């Protein structure tokens, strides 16, 4: 059976493509909703579709190939109107991008509850999802596309920066100066890679089939140069490497062709690090060899199954080249897009010989409840971010890594859409930042409330065996109870909106994950919610890793006062045995 993806405007009253729509979130201190709590949700939904932020806003696509903010333009309009009318004790329910009801709850309950792309296990695959999508019954929410907290490429930038910093510490004496990283995929997520490498001092060659993506990253200073010739690109990055110069070069081309070609050249010896962030999670979003860029969508629409097979075959060549670089001594890792599993499906037996980035570099941070903490100035005034940056550095004076990051972000990161920032904070740190921001609002030091959220890629909010939970010590990689508990805890702890998604980052059938967003509006109620929420949310990450047997997580739980009943019980039994 051939599954044809949905086409725009295929049903009456169901419009997915509307090039006449240009969405930009309101700025300033005047608002049309009944409170900042719902005005914040509305502005963040609109910000997701700002042309500066979204990849294809006319299609409601925010990032990741097909990750949407709403199921249709009609659904989008209904969400916006409902948020404007929503009372302080009501909750809007959104099912895969469509508003399906408003229920009376209470002021501590979320104003919005969102579920995206969730399918029962036996049906949790791209084929069944696309059948539903074609009928207008579901949408793909990615992670922060359908949960309205995407902040463009900056949203993943610090996590990417931290990953390359971890690689530098592990293998290159603490700096990437004098190294060359080769990667691919320069879209909304992958576009963070070149700047993350150069901020760590390295040279980077990044490949993308679509020149417009490379040019967009260059225009935002995430990328230094764009070229179309492999010889020119290699000459530039190798010279930068030998001079210990930070430089990023974008090369227009298909990584499935260029990486194997590079592996056969003498310059392969200059490559120190190899990874990838193409949209390999969805085979229809990966351009196969032999398909022209301008024919991409047409061929995918005409025969999705054939296109998928061709994409997987190309991914196998891509991954085989990555393994080849590892065989030559390069540091090689999967950046969480499921390209290894797609290569495995195409018959490449060595696909999993290199690790994912979380078990390789990030898990020690997860054991401390560390993860992405992002915030947005609803005023639209960049000065509000300057104030929060300075206040955070004062709040955590001992955190040199945080200071270095915030200084670099202020210098190099150009805002896209509403001004925003991200940093990584851990358990018993995030709530301090939230309360600080709430005081800044209350004291008028920032001009409007601050939205606080995170990626779904966090220490205790996701089950993703090919990414965040790959290689868990106790073998619980695929246990999805944890993100569900995370969403329940956040719903009970004062979040303004909470989401549960399936498939984000790695594709259908491969992940369950949860997100939460809160609003620092300067009120005492907001302070109470922020203290509870921003303690409990990262606390889930510590508990997840204590339960999986990580010693550092157990130490953090003991040091920072989080109760773990089974640890208490075993300690009690040990004490009783010692007394006997």
C-alpha positions, 0 to 999 in steps of 0.5 A: 500500500502506498501512503500519500502524505497530506496535501494542503487544503484537502478538506473543507474548513481544513487549511494547512497552507496559507501563504497570505498569513504572516504571524508575529507575536504582539510586543509591549505591555498591553494585552488582549487576553484576560491575564498574562498567563493566557496572553503568554501562551498566545504570544508563544504560539504566535512566536513559533510561527514568526517568519524569523523563527519557523521554517515554513510558517505558511504551512504551520511548520516550525522545525524538524521537517513537519513539526507543526504549531497547530493542525490547521489554520482554522485550529490556530485561529480557534486556539488564539480566540479561546486563549483571549477568552479563557478564565483564570480557572479554566483549562483549554485542551489541545489534541494534536494541534486542535482545540477540543474543549475548555473545562473548569479547573482551578487557578493552580491548574494549567491554562492549557494541556496539550497532547501531540502525536500519541499513538497506541504502541502497535500503531505507533509508526509513520505509516499509520500516523500519515494515514491519520494526518492525511485525514486531518486527524493528527499532526506531528508536534516535534518537541517544542513546535507543538508545545509553543516554546520553540525559540529558533536555533538558539533553543538548542544552541547551549545544549549543542555548545555543552555537548561540544564542550564535553567532547573538548574536555574528554578528548581534546584537552578542554578546547576544540582549537586545532580540531575539525568537525564535519557534520550535516544538517543546518536547519532549525536544530542542526543550525546550532552546530557550527556556532557551537563548534566555533564557540569552543574554538574549533573549525567546522564543515557543515553540509546541507542540501538546501543552500537557503538553510545555510544562508539563513544561518549565515545571516544570523551569524551562526555560520561564517561562510557558504560554498558550493565546492568541496575542495574550497570548503576543505581548504578553508577549514583545514587552514583554520584547523592548522592555525587553531582558528575558529571558523565554520563553512557551510557546503551545499550538497548531500552528506550521503555523497560528500562524506563517503567521497571525503573518506576516500581523500587524503584530507580525511586524516584532518577530520577529528569529530563527525556527527549529523543533525539532518532530519533523519528521524523522518525519512520523507525529510531526508533527501535521497541520493539521485533526487533533486532538491526541487523534486523533493516534495513531489516525489515524497508525495507521489510515493512515500514508501518508495521515497522512504526506502531510497532515503534509508539506503542513502542514510546507510551510505551516510552512516557507513562513512561515519563509521569509516571515520570512527575506524580512522580514529575520529570522535563520532557520535549520533546527535539524536536523529535516529539516522543509525536506526534508519541505516539499520533498516536499510541493512547496514549492520554496523550502524550502532557502532558509534554512540549517541551523544547522551550516553557519550557526553551528557548523562553525568549532567542529567544525573544532577538534574541539569538541562535546558532552561529557556526564557522569553521576554514577552515585552519584545524588548531585548533590554529585558534579556540583558537584565536577566542575563546580568541578574543570573550571573549575580545569582550564580557567581561561582558558575564560571561555565554559565557566565562564559555562556551568557557572555558568548550568547550576548555577543554572538546570538541574534534574537529571532522572534521574541527576545529569548535566552537559554542556559543549562541549570540543575536541580535546586537551581532552576527555581532560584532563577524563576523566583529571581525573574518573578522579582524582576517583573514585580520590581519593574526591572523588566518591562513585562512578564517572562515566560520560562520553559525548556526543551523536552530534551531534559533529564527526567522528561523523556523516554527515547532509547535512541537518544536521551535514554540510550544505554541506561544502566538498568536497561530501562531505555524504553520505559515511558512511565517517566515522562508521563510522571513528569507531565503529571507532576508538572500539572500538579505543580503550577505549570501554565501549560503542559504537553505530552508528545510522541516521536519528537526528535527521533520519529514515530514509535521511538520516543515519549516526552513531556514539556512544561512552561510557566509565566513569571508575572510578578505576582505572589501566586506566580512565585509559589507556582515557580518555586514548586514547579521548577524544583519538581521538574528537574527533580524528576531527572534526579529521581530517574537516574537514582532509580537507574542506579547512577551513583552521582544521582544518588549523591545529588538526591542526598546532598540536595534533599530529595526523598527517594522511598526505596533508598530510605527503605533499604537504609532502614533495613541496613540499620536494623540488620546492623543492630541485630 
